[in-house]
Amino acid sequence: MSKIDDKLSEKFGIDPMESQEGEILPAVQDQDHDNVPAVPNEKIENDYDHSRDNLRNLLGQGQEALTHALEVAKQSEHPRAFEVVGQLVKQLADVNQQLMDLHNQKKKLDEPGKGASAKKVTNNAIFVGSTAEMQKLINNMKKGE
């Protein structure tokens, strides 16, 4: 028992605990990994493909819905129908943007080296030393003038 434990036990008015040795258990392996790819890049590819397919399906269905909604709006000439068409157009534009964002994110994941090389630090040190050494150097330069 350490001095700190003794002092804390005394301060809080409790009996000190005896130190216990712990047992290290082996890690448990996940048994349900048949349909999960082993390589992380494959997971990313599968998720990317799945997300891309979903967004493209949404765009296709949205375009069909837009066509039908536009026909209804033209036939009814009701302002609410045209408002719905406008909202649907905005939602389709948002899905298009999400699809492009997905491509940009995938591109960033595929090219990790470019981001790291873009951050290049340049340190131009004119004098390396302590302030006392610099003061001596300045004083010597003044005397030499």
Secondary structure, 3 states (H helix, E strand, C coil): CCHHHHHHHHHHCCCCCCCCCCCCCCCCCCCCCCCCCCCHHHHHHHHHHHHHHHHHHHHHHHHHHHHHHHHHHHHHCCHHHHHHHHHHHHHHHHHHHHHHHHHHHHHHHHCHHHHHHHCCCCCCCCCCCCHHHHHHHHHHHHHHC
